[in-house]
Amino acid sequence: MKKVKLVNENYMNEMSNFELSRWAALVEGVNIIADKADERVKHGGKKFNKMSIKQPALSKYIESTCDAICRTFNAKDAKEESQRAERAKGI
């Protein structure tokens, strides 16, 4: 299956770190489901429509992954802001 990607940079520039993290977590979850579906077809000949997708498990995955991604974005932003402040002091 074709992987899903976040590609529209215009929308991405307007999103908060949380929104971007939430979308990235959803995309990652969908890609995991696609990988599992491909694996089922290749190894067992089972069809995708026979695969059970547990919505509560997917929601929990998105929540936990979103938090981790958001912490990474926030740390990166804090580091960049600190570097900008240091450069401004030198001016």
NUSEFI-823800 format. One record per atom (N, C-alpha, C): x, y negated, z negated; residue number from 1. Coordinates in nm, 3 decimals. Example, Ala and Ser with C-alpha at 12.3 -4.5 7.8 and 13.67 -1.06 7.14 Angstrom:
2
1.319:0.569:-0.780:1
1.230:0.450:-0.780:1
1.320:0.330:-0.780:1
1.285:0.225:-0.708:2
1.367:0.106:-0.714:2
1.290:-0.003:-0.787:2
This chain:
91
0.083:0.118:0.000:1
0.000:0.000:0.000:1
0.087:-0.124:0.000:1
0.034:-0.228:0.057:2
0.105:-0.355:0.063:2
0.103:-0.422:-0.074:2
0.216:-0.475:-0.117:3
0.226:-0.542:-0.247:3
0.161:-0.680:-0.241:3
0.101:-0.719:-0.350:4
0.042:-0.851:-0.363:4
0.148:-0.945:-0.418:4
0.152:-1.067:-0.366:5
0.250:-1.166:-0.412:5
0.182:-1.300:-0.433:5
0.239:-1.378:-0.524:6
0.197:-1.517:-0.539:6
0.276:-1.597:-0.437:6
0.210:-1.658:-0.339:7
0.286:-1.722:-0.233:7
0.255:-1.870:-0.212:7
0.140:-1.918:-0.254:8
0.104:-2.055:-0.225:8
0.169:-2.149:-0.327:8
0.280:-2.209:-0.289:9
0.356:-2.293:-0.381:9
0.282:-2.420:-0.418:9
0.194:-2.470:-0.332:10
0.118:-2.591:-0.366:10
0.033:-2.568:-0.490:10
-0.036:-2.456:-0.495:11
-0.118:-2.425:-0.612:11
-0.030:-2.395:-0.732:11
0.080:-2.327:-0.709:12
0.169:-2.289:-0.819:12
0.226:-2.413:-0.887:12
0.256:-2.518:-0.812:13
0.312:-2.640:-0.870:13
0.210:-2.712:-0.958:13
0.082:-2.691:-0.932:14
-0.024:-2.757:-1.008:14
-0.068:-2.676:-1.130:14
-0.024:-2.553:-1.143:15
-0.067:-2.466:-1.253:15
0.017:-2.489:-1.378:15
-0.047:-2.469:-1.492:16
0.026:-2.470:-1.618:16
0.105:-2.339:-1.628:16
0.199:-2.334:-1.721:17
0.275:-2.210:-1.741:17
0.182:-2.095:-1.775:17
0.078:-2.122:-1.855:18
-0.014:-2.016:-1.893:18
-0.090:-1.964:-1.771:18
-0.142:-2.055:-1.688:19
-0.216:-2.012:-1.569:19
-0.127:-1.932:-1.475:19
-0.006:-1.980:-1.453:20
0.087:-1.909:-1.366:20
0.121:-1.771:-1.424:20
0.140:-1.765:-1.555:21
0.170:-1.638:-1.622:21
0.054:-1.540:-1.608:21
-0.067:-1.592:-1.622:22
-0.186:-1.507:-1.613:22
-0.199:-1.448:-1.472:22
-0.179:-1.530:-1.370:23
-0.185:-1.481:-1.233:23
-0.073:-1.381:-1.206:23
0.046:-1.410:-1.254:24
0.160:-1.319:-1.233:24
0.132:-1.184:-1.299:24
0.073:-1.186:-1.419:25
0.040:-1.061:-1.488:25
-0.066:-0.982:-1.411:25
-0.165:-1.052:-1.356:26
-0.267:-0.985:-1.276:26
-0.206:-0.921:-1.151:26
-0.120:-0.996:-1.084:27
-0.054:-0.944:-0.963:27
0.029:-0.821:-0.998:27
0.102:-0.828:-1.110:28
0.183:-0.713:-1.152:28
0.093:-0.592:-1.182:28
-0.019:-0.615:-1.248:29
-0.113:-0.506:-1.277:29
-0.169:-0.443:-1.150:29
-0.207:-0.526:-1.054:30
-0.258:-0.475:-0.926:30
-0.150:-0.395:-0.853:30
-0.027:-0.442:-0.857:31
0.082:-0.369:-0.792:31
0.109:-0.234:-0.860:31
0.094:-0.227:-0.991:32
0.109:-0.099:-1.061:32
0.000:-0.002:-1.018:32
-0.123:-0.052:-1.007:33
-0.233:0.033:-0.960:33
-0.206:0.081:-0.818:33
-0.155:-0.007:-0.732:34
-0.123:0.031:-0.594:34
-0.015:0.139:-0.591:34
0.087:0.125:-0.676:35
0.193:0.227:-0.683:35
0.137:0.361:-0.727:35
0.049:0.360:-0.828:36
-0.012:0.484:-0.877:36
-0.098:0.548:-0.768:36
-0.171:0.465:-0.693:37
-0.254:0.518:-0.586:37
-0.168:0.582:-0.477:37
-0.059:0.516:-0.440:38
0.033:0.572:-0.341:38
0.092:0.704:-0.389:38
0.128:0.706:-0.517:39
0.187:0.827:-0.575:39
0.088:0.943:-0.571:39
-0.038:0.916:-0.603:40
-0.141:1.020:-0.600:40
-0.158:1.076:-0.459:40
-0.161:0.989:-0.362:41
-0.181:1.033:-0.223:41
-0.062:1.115:-0.175:41
0.059:1.070:-0.206:42
0.180:1.138:-0.159:42
0.198:1.275:-0.223:42
0.175:1.284:-0.354:43
0.209:1.407:-0.426:43
0.094:1.505:-0.442:43
-0.028:1.456:-0.441:44
-0.136:1.549:-0.465:44
-0.243:1.549:-0.358:44
-0.231:1.459:-0.264:45
-0.332:1.450:-0.161:45
-0.465:1.398:-0.212:45
-0.465:1.345:-0.336:46
-0.588:1.293:-0.393:46
-0.618:1.156:-0.333:46
-0.745:1.128:-0.322:47
-0.785:1.000:-0.265:47
-0.790:0.893:-0.372:47
-0.766:0.769:-0.329:48
-0.767:0.657:-0.421:48
-0.903:0.640:-0.488:48
-1.013:0.662:-0.413:49
-1.145:0.640:-0.470:49
-1.179:0.740:-0.581:49
-1.098:0.842:-0.598:50
-1.117:0.938:-0.707:50
-1.038:0.895:-0.831:50
-0.960:0.789:-0.820:51
-0.876:0.742:-0.930:51
-0.959:0.658:-1.027:51
-0.943:0.683:-1.153:52
-1.016:0.608:-1.255:52
-0.930:0.491:-1.303:52
-0.986:0.370:-1.293:53
-0.917:0.251:-1.340:53
-0.991:0.202:-1.464:53
-0.921:0.202:-1.574:54
-0.982:0.162:-1.700:54
-0.967:0.012:-1.719:54
-1.077:-0.061:-1.704:55
-1.075:-0.206:-1.712:55
-1.022:-0.257:-1.846:55
-1.060:-0.199:-1.961:56
-1.004:-0.249:-2.088:56
-0.852:-0.233:-2.096:56
-0.800:-0.126:-2.040:57
-0.655:-0.105:-2.040:57
-0.586:-0.207:-1.951:57
-0.646:-0.236:-1.836:58
-0.590:-0.336:-1.745:58
-0.594:-0.475:-1.811:58
-0.704:-0.507:-1.877:59
-0.714:-0.637:-1.946:59
-0.610:-0.649:-2.056:59
-0.589:-0.542:-2.132:60
-0.489:-0.543:-2.239:60
-0.349:-0.560:-2.179:60
-0.322:-0.493:-2.068:61
-0.193:-0.506:-2.001:61
-0.171:-0.651:-1.957:61
-0.273:-0.711:-1.898:62
-0.262:-0.850:-1.851:62
-0.236:-0.944:-1.968:62
-0.308:-0.924:-2.079:63
-0.288:-1.009:-2.197:63
-0.144:-1.002:-2.248:63
-0.094:-0.881:-2.265:64
0.041:-0.866:-2.322:64
0.148:-0.913:-2.224:64
0.130:-0.885:-2.098:65
0.228:-0.927:-1.997:65
0.224:-1.078:-1.978:65
0.105:-1.135:-1.981:66
0.090:-1.280:-1.967:66
0.167:-1.351:-2.078:66
0.153:-1.304:-2.201:67
0.222:-1.367:-2.313:67
0.374:-1.362:-2.295:67
0.424:-1.248:-2.253:68
0.569:-1.234:-2.233:68
0.619:-1.326:-2.122:68
0.546:-1.331:-2.012:69
0.586:-1.416:-1.899:69
0.580:-1.564:-1.939:69
0.475:-1.601:-2.011:70
0.458:-1.741:-2.053:70
0.571:-1.784:-2.146:70
0.610:-1.695:-2.239:71
0.724:-1.727:-2.328:71
0.850:-1.750:-2.247:71
0.871:-1.672:-2.143:72
0.988:-1.688:-2.057:72
0.984:-1.822:-1.985:72
0.867:-1.857:-1.929:73
0.853:-1.987:-1.861:73
0.875:-2.102:-1.958:73
0.817:-2.093:-2.077:74
0.831:-2.201:-2.175:74
0.975:-2.218:-2.219:74
1.046:-2.107:-2.238:75
1.188:-2.114:-2.277:75
1.270:-2.177:-2.165:75
1.240:-2.141:-2.042:76
1.310:-2.198:-1.928:76
1.285:-2.348:-1.919:76
1.158:-2.388:-1.938:77
1.125:-2.531:-1.934:77
1.195:-2.608:-2.045:77
1.201:-2.550:-2.165:78
1.267:-2.616:-2.278:78
1.416:-2.632:-2.250:78
1.477:-2.531:-2.190:79
1.619:-2.538:-2.156:79
1.645:-2.646:-2.052:79
1.559:-2.651:-1.950:80
1.575:-2.753:-1.845:80
1.555:-2.894:-1.902:80
1.459:-2.910:-1.992:81
1.435:-3.040:-2.054:81
1.555:-3.082:-2.139:81
1.612:-2.987:-2.210:82
1.730:-3.015:-2.291:82
1.848:-3.057:-2.203:82
1.866:-2.989:-2.091:83
1.974:-3.024:-1.998:83
1.952:-3.163:-1.938:83
1.826:-3.197:-1.905:84
1.796:-3.331:-1.853:84
1.827:-3.438:-1.958:84
1.793:-3.410:-2.082:85
1.819:-3.505:-2.190:85
1.970:-3.526:-2.209:85
2.046:-3.419:-2.201:86
2.192:-3.428:-2.214:86
2.253:-3.510:-2.099:86
2.202:-3.488:-1.979:87
2.251:-3.565:-1.864:87
2.214:-3.712:-1.877:87
2.096:-3.740:-1.930:88
2.052:-3.878:-1.947:88
2.137:-3.950:-2.051:88
2.184:-3.879:-2.151:89
2.272:-3.939:-2.253:89
2.404:-3.982:-2.192:89
2.449:-3.906:-2.092:90
2.578:-3.935:-2.030:90
2.574:-4.049:-1.932:90
2.456:-4.093:-1.897:91
2.443:-4.201:-1.798:91
2.468:-4.335:-1.859:91
